Amino acid sequence: MRHRRLPLQSERMKRIVKHYLPVAESLGKMFPTLELELKQAHFGFAARDWIAYSVLAAANYGAMVLAAVFVVMLLARVEIMKAFPIALALGLAVLVMTFLYNMFYPRLFISRRSREIERNLPFALRQMLIQVRGGMPIYNSLASIAASGYGVLSEEFASAVRDISTGKSAIEALERITMDNPSLYFRRIMWQIVNALKTGADIGQTLKEIVDTLVQDQRTEIKKYGAQLNPLALFYMMTVVIFPTMGIIFLVILSSFLGQAFFDINLMMLLVLGFLFIAQFMFIGMVKSKRPAGI
């Protein structure tokens, strides 16, 4: 698998980031799995270098926010003794959030990569099953999947095909992409294929059993997903329909008693609309996060 080359890997950035390596070494103990995550994401970074780049980026963003907020508050004629602590607090908050985002970004990237692999895996395995049972050699089948447009999954098989083309055996190539892959489904299935190749078992029968098991697992996941949608739909109705409706009625009645001088109904309506927007955004996110990878 070809490593992703990021803009941070320029020679100039490498020279700058050397000054942050001591800090990175001390922070590395807080992220023991970062080395593996970077390897599975194919970023081409050592954990120490990634932490150093993250510290540099966080320090730059924090300094920019501090300076911008401080200048804006001075232009607003806020006293320096009041403006600087506020700007410093915001700058530190941005620094910490930027650093943590960079630390968890490989994990987020791996999660997306795994979902794409698992979404295309059943179709690729069915294609492999048909081709192998039709008499096609395993190498040709891997090459066919690599050229079939299965996204990240095709990239993984293309990497195995390149290894085989350079003289490695199919077992060695498949073992390598299995160990480097973050998807549990992919690793489990590929180990079964590798074991079948090692023992000389019927690879067609092995693939058929794998496909049947995968389909059954996906049906189970879909049933679980359907069961989870019922409480989510109830949550949506309560949060976005019932509570806001009752709240608006209560606000209208309250404003008729207190009057506009004590109660700004327009402002409260805007707050309710803002709440509805955030609630629906969160609901869509929950539904998408719980959706099985195969659908």
Secondary structure, DSSP 8 states (H G I E B T S, - for coil): ------GGGSHHHHHHHGGGHHHHHHHGGG-TTHHHHHHHHT----HHHHHHHHHHHHHHHHHHHHHHHHHHHHHTT--HHHHHHHHHHHHHHHHHHHHHHHHHHHHHHHHHHHHHHHHHHHHHHHHHHHHHHTT--HHHHHHHHHTS--THHHHHHHHHHHHHHTT--HHHHHHHHHHT---HHHHHHHHHHHHHHHHT--HHHHHHHHHHHHHHHHHHHHHHHHHHHHHHHHHHIIIIIIHHHHHHHHHHHHHHHH-TTT--HHHHHHHHHHHHHHHHHHHHHHHHHHS-TT-
